[in-house]
Amino acid sequence: MLWIEDSSNQNYITKMNTFNWDLKIHIMKKSLIFLSCAIFCLTSIAQSSADTSKHLSFKGVPIDGTLTEYVSKMKKSGFTHEGTNDGVAILSGEFASYKDCYIGVSTLKKIDLVNKIVVIFQDRDNWSSLSSNYYDLKDLLTIKYGKPSREVEEFQGYTPRDDSGKFTAVRLDRCKYITVFETEKGEIRLTIANDGVARCYVTLSYIDKINSEEVKKQALDDL
């Protein structure tokens, strides 16, 4: 009889342990589902906020507000604030999978309203890497914004036959490569640029329509 009671108690303990384990798993599953839903809702709200804004967005953040406010948001996105001078904040970091980019956040000091973001990509030392940078970004922008509203890709005077000649043309300001995407919220402009003969690089500008008009209005009032 004692053996039967011990066996019965053991079965009871085993069943209780199994029940408790199943209950823990059930609670964990519920918690994971709740956490996933919460993350999804927060992400959807953030994305919806960017989509419903009247302003053009950069890194999912509407181009609006004061310079200090916008720099703070960019720092939260992972950029490093290098400094601010004459109404332009300079940040650095990775953008569109390109490392060591510089980002200029521009505003008009009189009204302290952010209206333009410029990304400057790494310097290139040959036409192959420079044009590859340009066309890679152009393809990505076309996927997101559709067909460009304007594009010019030409060399002034004559078209060099080889990469060396094309890169020299860039350094001598004889290369005009620009692609523009116009949206109802503003303009995105991709260009091949140079700083004299020393530096050649790609730039990507985001120009908010509403705030740029405010800046223009302020300029007209000064005249």
Backbone torsions as a table, in degrees:
resi	resn	phi	psi	omega
1	MET	NA	-39.8	179.5
2	LEU	-63.1	-39.0	179.3
3	TRP	-63.9	-38.5	-179.8
4	ILE	-65.5	-42.1	-180.0
5	GLU	-64.6	-42.9	179.0
6	ASP	-62.4	-40.1	179.6
7	SER	-65.9	-40.1	179.9
8	SER	-66.1	-42.0	178.8
9	ASN	-64.4	-39.4	179.8
10	GLN	-64.0	-41.5	178.1
11	ASN	-63.3	-38.9	-179.9
12	TYR	-64.7	-43.9	-179.9
13	ILE	-63.7	-42.1	179.3
14	THR	-61.0	-43.9	-179.9
15	LYS	-64.7	-39.9	179.1
16	MET	-65.4	-41.2	178.0
17	ASN	-62.5	-42.0	178.4
18	THR	-63.6	-42.4	179.2
19	PHE	-62.3	-46.1	180.0
20	ASN	-62.5	-39.7	179.1
21	TRP	-64.6	-44.6	177.8
22	ASP	-62.1	-38.7	-179.7
23	LEU	-65.3	-41.6	177.9
24	LYS	-61.7	-44.0	178.9
25	ILE	-62.1	-41.9	-179.9
26	HIS	-61.8	-44.4	-179.7
27	ILE	-65.1	-40.3	178.9
28	MET	-62.9	-41.9	179.0
29	LYS	-62.7	-43.5	179.1
30	LYS	-61.3	-41.9	-179.6
31	SER	-64.7	-41.9	179.2
32	LEU	-64.8	-40.6	178.6
33	ILE	-63.1	-44.1	179.2
34	PHE	-62.6	-43.7	180.0
35	LEU	-63.2	-42.3	179.1
36	SER	-62.4	-42.6	179.3
37	CYS	-64.5	-40.0	-179.8
38	ALA	-63.9	-44.7	179.4
39	ILE	-63.2	-42.5	179.4
40	PHE	-61.5	-43.2	-178.8
41	CYS	-65.5	-43.1	179.7
42	LEU	-64.0	-41.1	178.2
43	THR	-64.4	-41.7	-179.6
44	SER	-64.7	-40.7	179.9
45	ILE	-64.5	-43.6	179.4
46	ALA	-63.5	-43.8	179.9
47	GLN	-66.5	-40.1	179.4
48	SER	-63.6	-38.7	179.0
49	SER	-61.6	-42.3	179.4
50	ALA	-68.4	-38.9	-177.3
51	ASP	-70.3	-36.6	-175.9
52	THR	-86.0	-8.1	178.5
53	SER	-65.2	148.3	178.2
54	LYS	-80.4	-5.9	-176.3
55	HIS	-103.7	152.3	173.5
56	LEU	-64.6	144.7	-177.7
57	SER	-109.8	149.6	174.1
58	PHE	-129.2	122.8	-175.8
59	LYS	56.5	33.8	179.0
60	GLY	78.7	2.6	-179.4
61	VAL	-109.8	120.5	178.6
62	PRO	-55.6	136.0	-179.8
63	ILE	-78.9	91.4	-175.7
64	ASP	-164.0	164.2	177.9
65	GLY	94.2	-178.2	-179.4
66	THR	-77.1	166.3	-179.6
67	LEU	-63.2	-43.3	180.0
68	THR	-61.6	-43.3	-179.9
69	GLU	-63.2	-42.9	-176.3
70	TYR	-71.2	-39.4	177.7
71	VAL	-60.3	-40.2	178.4
72	SER	-60.7	-41.3	179.0
73	LYS	-67.6	-37.9	179.1
74	MET	-68.7	-34.8	177.0
75	LYS	-65.2	-36.6	176.8
76	LYS	-67.9	-23.6	178.4
77	SER	-84.1	-1.4	175.3
78	GLY	108.7	0.5	179.2
79	PHE	-84.6	153.7	178.0
80	THR	-103.4	129.2	180.0
81	HIS	-81.2	114.4	-178.0
82	GLU	-86.7	-25.1	179.9
83	GLY	153.9	169.8	179.9
84	THR	-132.6	135.2	-180.0
85	ASN	-149.7	128.2	173.9
86	ASP	53.9	44.5	175.7
87	GLY	80.6	10.6	179.0
88	VAL	-128.3	123.8	176.8
89	ALA	-97.2	136.0	178.7
90	ILE	-110.2	126.8	176.6
91	LEU	-123.8	163.2	178.3
92	SER	-135.4	156.1	178.7
93	GLY	156.2	-167.6	-178.9
94	GLU	-93.1	138.0	178.9
95	PHE	-142.5	129.2	179.4
96	ALA	52.8	39.5	178.8
97	SER	71.9	8.1	175.4
98	TYR	-101.5	124.5	-177.8
99	LYS	-85.4	163.9	174.8
100	ASP	56.2	44.6	176.0
101	CYS	-92.1	154.1	172.1
102	TYR	-112.1	137.2	-178.1
103	ILE	-120.5	122.6	177.5
104	GLY	-102.0	124.4	178.2
105	VAL	-106.3	115.5	-171.5
106	SER	-107.3	143.9	177.7
107	THR	-148.7	164.6	173.4
108	LEU	-95.2	119.5	-171.9
109	LYS	-57.5	-35.0	-175.1
110	LYS	-63.5	-34.5	-178.8
111	ILE	-116.1	-4.1	176.8
112	ASP	47.0	60.9	-178.2
113	LEU	-129.9	116.5	-178.9
114	VAL	-67.9	130.7	-179.2
115	ASN	-134.5	-13.1	-174.7
116	LYS	-147.5	137.7	175.5
117	ILE	-122.7	131.9	178.0
118	VAL	-124.9	125.3	176.2
119	VAL	-101.2	127.0	176.9
120	ILE	-111.5	116.6	-177.4
121	PHE	-83.8	170.9	-177.3
122	GLN	-56.8	147.1	174.5
123	ASP	-61.3	144.7	176.3
124	ARG	-118.4	147.7	-176.6
125	ASP	-112.0	12.1	175.1
126	ASN	-157.6	160.0	-176.5
127	TRP	-65.7	-35.8	-177.7
128	SER	-58.7	-50.6	-178.9
129	SER	-72.5	-34.5	179.2
130	LEU	-65.3	-49.7	-179.4
131	SER	-69.1	-32.6	177.6
132	SER	-63.7	-43.1	176.1
133	ASN	-58.7	-45.6	-179.5
134	TYR	-63.0	-50.7	-175.4
135	TYR	-72.0	-32.3	176.0
136	ASP	-61.6	-46.2	178.6
137	LEU	-66.5	-38.4	179.2
138	LYS	-61.5	-42.0	178.3
139	ASP	-62.3	-44.2	-179.7
140	LEU	-64.7	-42.9	179.3
141	LEU	-65.2	-36.4	178.7
142	THR	-66.0	-37.4	176.8
143	ILE	-63.0	-40.9	-176.8
144	LYS	-81.0	-42.8	-172.5
145	TYR	-108.4	-4.7	-179.7
146	GLY	89.7	-168.2	-177.3
147	LYS	-62.2	136.3	179.0
148	PRO	-59.8	146.2	177.7
149	SER	-82.4	-22.3	179.2
150	ARG	-156.8	137.8	176.3
151	GLU	-151.3	135.0	176.9
152	VAL	-131.7	124.4	-179.8
153	GLU	-138.5	92.2	-174.3
154	GLU	-154.0	163.5	174.6
155	PHE	-111.6	137.9	-178.1
156	GLN	-79.6	139.9	179.6
157	GLY	89.4	-70.7	178.1
158	TYR	-154.4	161.9	179.7
159	THR	-95.1	116.5	179.2
160	PRO	-59.6	148.8	-176.6
161	ARG	-83.9	-28.6	-176.4
162	ASP	-123.8	171.1	-177.5
163	ASP	-62.7	-36.6	-180.0
164	SER	-62.8	-43.3	179.0
165	GLY	-66.7	-36.9	179.3
166	LYS	-67.1	-40.2	179.8
167	PHE	-68.5	-36.4	175.9
168	THR	-63.2	-38.2	178.6
169	ALA	-63.6	-37.6	177.1
170	VAL	-62.1	-46.7	-177.9
171	ARG	-64.7	-26.5	-178.1
172	LEU	-98.8	14.8	178.1
173	ASP	63.5	31.2	178.3
174	ARG	-110.0	17.2	179.4
175	CYS	-119.4	126.6	179.1
176	LYS	-123.7	96.9	176.9
177	TYR	-120.4	112.5	-179.3
178	ILE	-147.4	134.6	176.5
179	THR	-127.5	130.2	-176.4
180	VAL	-120.3	133.0	174.5
181	PHE	-115.6	115.4	-179.7
182	GLU	-100.9	131.8	176.9
183	THR	-126.5	171.8	179.8
184	GLU	-69.5	-15.2	-178.7
185	LYS	-101.0	-10.3	-179.3
186	GLY	156.6	-161.8	-172.5
187	GLU	-129.8	140.0	174.4
188	ILE	-116.1	126.3	-173.1
189	ARG	-126.7	122.2	179.9
190	LEU	-108.8	130.0	-177.7
191	THR	-142.5	155.9	166.3
192	ILE	-96.8	125.2	-174.0
193	ALA	-128.1	169.6	177.4
194	ASN	-149.1	156.4	175.5
195	ASP	-119.6	83.6	-173.0
196	GLY	65.3	-146.2	179.5
197	VAL	-93.5	-4.9	-173.6
198	ALA	-82.2	-37.0	-172.5
199	ARG	-132.6	137.4	175.0
200	CYS	-133.3	134.3	-173.3
201	TYR	-161.8	173.6	177.4
202	VAL	-107.0	139.7	175.3
203	THR	-121.1	150.9	177.7
204	LEU	-134.2	117.0	-175.5
205	SER	-110.7	138.6	174.3
206	TYR	-116.6	116.1	-175.2
207	ILE	-117.3	111.0	-178.6
208	ASP	-73.2	132.1	-174.9
209	LYS	-68.7	-50.8	-175.4
210	ILE	-62.0	-51.0	-176.2
211	ASN	-72.5	-28.4	176.1
212	SER	-67.4	-34.8	176.7
213	GLU	-67.5	-35.1	176.9
214	GLU	-65.9	-41.7	178.5
215	VAL	-63.9	-42.4	179.0
216	LYS	-63.6	-40.5	178.7
217	LYS	-61.9	-40.8	179.3
218	GLN	-64.7	-38.9	178.8
219	ALA	-65.6	-41.3	179.8
220	LEU	-65.1	-35.6	179.3
221	ASP	-66.6	-24.2	179.2
222	ASP	-76.3	-20.0	-175.6
223	LEU	-79.2	NA	NA
